[in-house]
């Protein structure tokens, strides 16, 4: 249900409307505020909300502002389309639409329509090549090529990094530490490796201290 509704000044500032009791006018405003997109509202709930009486509803009926559709006080706002101009693509049909058309077969209702730029293709128009056309609900096309290129670049970077790590590991195991420390390309990696080795040694020392292998150094 919408959070905002509009009112036509021609209706609510007319002499016929202003001559009604304040309680009836208040009920009318709240009925319009709580009506669905077809102008149908459950008047009984609204009457309990604003502490209105059935006499207030009868006044509105006698003036032709509303029409009650059934004993449960489901009510139609007679001037609904004059109050509110809705977009067909945003309209939600009333759950009481069938009842409304049964009681008031000549009532004018706004027909729900899809937006022209969001019309879906028929099944016969969708080919095997275009599939779902990779579109979104807003008619935008996914950047498939860009995504694929990004994946290739990311995979290439990952493989290069793995190769560099493998070379560093082989150099470490073969004892060529001095070569790595002087190599400009791998100097930064060497520093990181050296730092990690020191951290491992400190952690191992701490574990042995906690396990009591040698006395704690104060």
N, C-alpha and C positions, 0 to 999 in steps of 0.2 A: 504494500500500500504506500502511496506517495506521502511524503512528509509535508508538502506544500500544496495548497489549493488557491484558486482565484475566485473572485466574486465580481459580477457585473453590476456596476453602479445603477444601471437602468432598473435592476430588480430590487436591490436592497435599499435604494433611496426613493423608491416610488411611494406614492401616498397609500396605496393598498398595503404595502409591506409595513410602513411606519405606523399605521393605525392598529396593527396587531399588538397584543400584550408583549411586554419585554421578554417574558419567559418563553413565548412562542418564537420570537425572533432569535433569542439565544439558542433555542433548540435547533432552529433552521441552520444557523451558522455551524453548529457542531455536527449536524447531519451531513452537511457538505464537506466538512473537514475529514470526516471518517468514511466518506463514500469511496467506492472503488472506481476504476477508470470508465465504467459504464454508468456511473451515477447511482448505483445501488448501495444501500446501507442497511445494517441491522439496527433499526430504530430503537428496539427495546434496550439494547446494551447502551446506546448513547443516552437514552432517557434516564437510565440508572446513573450514568456518569455525571450528568448535570442536574440531577434531582428534578427532572421535568415530569409532568403528568400526562396522561392520555388526552386530557382536554387540550393541552398545548398542541399535541399532534393532530387532534381533530380540527383545530383552528387552521393549521397549515393545509390540511386536506380540503377544508371548505373554501379556502382561498385559491386552491389549485396549485400550490407550491410543491406539494408532494403527492404521491399516490402509493397507498399501502397495497402490497401484492399478495400477502397471505396472513393467516391468523398469528403468525410469529412476528408480525410487524416488520417484515422485510419491506423496505420502502425505496421508491424511485424518486429522485430529484427531477422534477418536471423540466426545469430550465438548465439542466446540467451542461449541455453543449454550449449554451450562451455564457455560462460561467467559465468553463475550462476548455481551452483549445489544446488538444494533446497531439503529439507526433504519432502517426500510425505505427512506426517501427518500435515505439516504446510502450505502446498500449498493451495492457494485460486484460484479457477478457474476464468478465465477472463470473464467479461461480454460480450466480443466479441468472445467467444470461438466458437459459432455456425458460425459466419461470417468467422472466420479464417479457420475452417474446410471446409466451403463451397468454399472459394477461393483457399485454399491450402489443398486439401484432404489428401495429403501424408505427411503433416507436422508431425514432431515427438514432442509429448507433454508429459509432466510428468503427470502421473495419480495420483490423490489424493487418499491416503489410510489412514485408521485409524491405530493408534499405536497398536501393538500386545497385550500390557498389558492393553489396555483400551477397548478392544472389548466388545460390549454389548451382553448380552444373548438374544437369540431369545425368542419370546413369548412362544413357546412350551417347552423351557428349564427351564422356571421360574416356580417353584412349589408353592403350597400354603404355604408351610412351610418357604421357603426362601424369598418369596415376592420380594422386591427389593434388597435383600441381605445386606441391611444396608450399602452399599458401597458408596464411594465417587468417584468423577471423576478421582482421582489419584489411585484408586484401594485400598484405605485404608479402614479398617473396623472400624466402630464406637465402642467405648467402652461402650456398653450398660450396662453391669453388673456394671462397675465402676460408671456410672451415676446414676444407681438405688441405689447403696450402699450410694452414696453421699446424695441422696435425703432422704433416711431413716435416716441417721445420722443427717442431718440438721433438719428434722422433730422432731427427738427425743430431740435435744438440745432446740428447740423452745418450746416443751411441758414442759420440765424441767424448763425452765425460767418462763413460765406462772405459774407453780405450786409454784415456789419460791415467785413470786410476790403476789400470792394469800395468801400464808402463812403470808408474811410480812403485807399485808393489814389487815388481821384478827387480827394480834398482835397489830398493830397500833390502830385499832378501839377498841380493848378490854383494851387498856391502858397499855399493857406490854412493855412499852418503855425501862425500865431499863433492862429487860431480853434480849431484842434485842441488846442493846448497849454492853452487856457483852458476848453475844454469838459470839464465834469466827467465825462461819460459816456465820453469817448474819451481822457481824460488819461492813463490807465494805458497804453492802446495806443500813445499818442504817445511815451511814455517808452521803451517797448519798441522802437518804430520808430527813435527817435533813437539808442538804444544800438546797434542793429544797423547803422545808417548809419556810426557811428564805427568799429565793428569792421571794416566793409568798407573804409573808408578806410585803417585801419591795415594791413590785409592787403595792399591794393594797394601801399602804400608799401614794405612789406617785400619784395614781389615785385620792385619796381623796384630796390631796394637790392641784392638778390641778383643781378639781371641786369646790374648795373653802370651803370644809367642816370644815377645821381648818387652821389657819394661817401657812404660810410657815416658817420653822425653818431655820434661816440663819446660 
